[in-house]
Amino acid sequence: SVNIREKIAAIERAIPRLREVAISADAEGSADPWILLGMAAYFAGDFRQAVEAFGEAEKLAPNDFTVCFYLARMCLERSMQARMSAERKSTVGAETSKRLTERALSYMAKASKGAEALDQHVAEANRAFAVGSHNEVRMSCEFGLKQFSGVGTEEYWNLLGFLSRGEEAVRCYTAALEIRPHYAWACF
C-alpha cells in the first residue's frame, strides 16, 4: 500500500539538497537538477519554489518537454483557481485565468514538439482542458486510453477524474494509481 504522506515527507527532506545541487550545477549549464528540484517542490506542494526551479530550468532548456509540461500544468492549476475566483464575480480572477490559460497553451505547444506520441497526445488533452473544452477532453482521454497503454496513461485518468464527480471520480483516480502507484496528482 502506498503511504503518500511518507513519500512526500521524504521529498520535502530532499528539497534542500536538490536545491544545493541545482545551484552548483547551474554553472555547468545543466537543466536536469533544476527539473528535479521543480518536480520535488511541485509534489511537496511548494509551488513558489517549483515555479522558480522550472523557471531556471527553462533558461537552460527552453524547449525541454518536462520543463514546458510542468510550467503549463502549473499555469493551468493557477488558471483554475483564478477561474473559480471569477465565478465568484471577480473581474480580476477572469482576466488572470485568461492570461494563465494563454501561458499554459504556449507551454503546451512547446511541450508537444519533439515529444513521444503519448506525451504529445497528453499535452493535447491538457490543451483542450485549458480552453474549457470538456467534451473534447473526454473524447481525447478515451481515445488515448484505447491507443496507448502503461505509464503515461494515468494522465488521462487524472483528467477524467477532475471532470467527474463522486464515485466516477474515485474510479478514475484509482485507475491512475493502479498504473502508477506513486502518482501524486491522483492522490490529491
KAURCOR-V44086 format. One record per residue. SS is DSSP state (hx for helix, st for strand, lp for the rest). OMEGA is omega in radians with two decimals (* if undefined). BURIAL is + if it has 16 or more other C-alpha atoms within 10 Angstrom, else -. Layout:
ss: (SS:SS)
omega: (OMEGA:OMEGA)
burial: (BURIAL:BURIAL)
This chain:
ss: (lp:lp:lp:hx:hx:hx:hx:hx:hx:hx:hx:hx:hx:hx:hx:hx:hx:hx:hx:hx:hx:hx:hx:hx:hx:hx:lp:lp:lp:lp:lp:hx:hx:hx:hx:hx:hx:hx:hx:hx:hx:hx:hx:hx:lp:lp:hx:hx:hx:hx:hx:hx:hx:hx:hx:hx:hx:hx:hx:hx:lp:lp:lp:lp:hx:hx:hx:hx:hx:hx:hx:hx:hx:hx:hx:hx:hx:hx:hx:hx:hx:hx:hx:hx:hx:hx:hx:lp:lp:lp:hx:hx:hx:hx:hx:hx:hx:hx:hx:hx:hx:hx:hx:hx:hx:hx:hx:hx:hx:hx:hx:hx:lp:lp:lp:lp:hx:hx:hx:hx:hx:hx:hx:hx:hx:hx:hx:hx:hx:hx:lp:lp:lp:hx:hx:hx:hx:hx:hx:hx:hx:hx:hx:hx:hx:hx:hx:lp:lp:lp:lp:lp:lp:hx:hx:hx:hx:hx:hx:hx:hx:hx:hx:lp:lp:hx:hx:hx:hx:hx:hx:hx:hx:hx:hx:hx:hx:hx:hx:lp:lp:lp:lp:hx:hx:hx:hx:lp)
omega: (-3.09:3.02:-3.02:3.14:3.11:3.14:-3.14:3.09:3.11:3.09:3.14:3.13:-3.11:-3.03:3.14:3.13:3.10:3.11:3.10:-3.14:-3.13:-3.13:-3.12:3.13:-3.09:-3.14:3.13:3.08:-3.14:3.11:-3.02:3.12:3.09:3.10:3.12:3.10:3.13:3.13:3.14:-3.14:3.13:-3.08:3.07:3.10:3.12:-3.02:3.10:-3.13:3.11:3.11:3.13:-3.11:3.12:3.03:3.08:3.11:-3.14:3.10:-3.09:-3.10:-3.00:-3.12:3.14:-3.10:-3.07:3.13:-3.10:-3.11:-3.13:3.08:3.10:-3.12:3.14:3.07:3.12:-3.14:3.11:3.09:3.13:3.10:3.13:3.13:3.09:3.09:-3.14:3.12:3.07:3.02:3.10:3.10:3.12:3.13:-3.14:3.13:3.12:3.12:3.14:-3.13:-3.13:3.10:3.11:3.08:3.13:3.13:3.11:3.11:3.13:3.11:3.11:-3.09:-3.05:-3.14:3.08:-3.13:3.05:-3.09:3.13:-3.13:3.09:-3.10:3.09:3.10:3.11:3.11:3.10:3.10:3.10:3.11:-3.11:-3.12:3.05:-3.14:-3.01:3.08:3.10:3.10:-3.14:3.14:3.14:3.13:3.12:3.08:-3.12:3.13:3.06:-3.04:-3.02:3.07:3.04:-3.09:-3.08:-3.13:3.06:3.09:3.10:-3.14:3.12:3.11:3.11:3.10:-3.14:-3.12:-3.07:3.12:3.01:-3.07:3.13:3.09:3.12:3.13:-3.13:3.14:3.09:3.09:3.10:-3.13:3.08:3.13:-3.11:-3.01:-3.11:-3.06:-3.00:-3.09:-3.14:3.14:-3.09:*)
burial: (-:-:-:-:-:-:-:+:-:-:+:+:-:-:+:-:-:+:+:-:-:+:-:-:-:+:-:-:-:-:+:+:+:+:+:+:+:+:+:+:+:+:+:+:-:-:+:-:+:+:+:-:+:+:+:+:+:+:-:+:+:+:+:+:+:+:+:+:+:+:+:+:+:+:+:+:+:+:+:+:-:+:+:-:+:+:-:-:-:-:-:-:+:+:-:+:+:+:-:+:+:+:+:+:+:-:+:+:+:+:+:+:-:-:-:-:-:+:+:+:+:+:+:+:+:+:+:+:+:+:-:-:-:+:-:-:+:+:-:+:+:-:-:+:+:-:-:-:-:-:-:+:+:+:+:+:+:+:+:+:+:-:+:-:-:-:-:-:+:+:+:+:+:+:+:+:+:-:+:+:+:+:+:+:-:+:-:-)
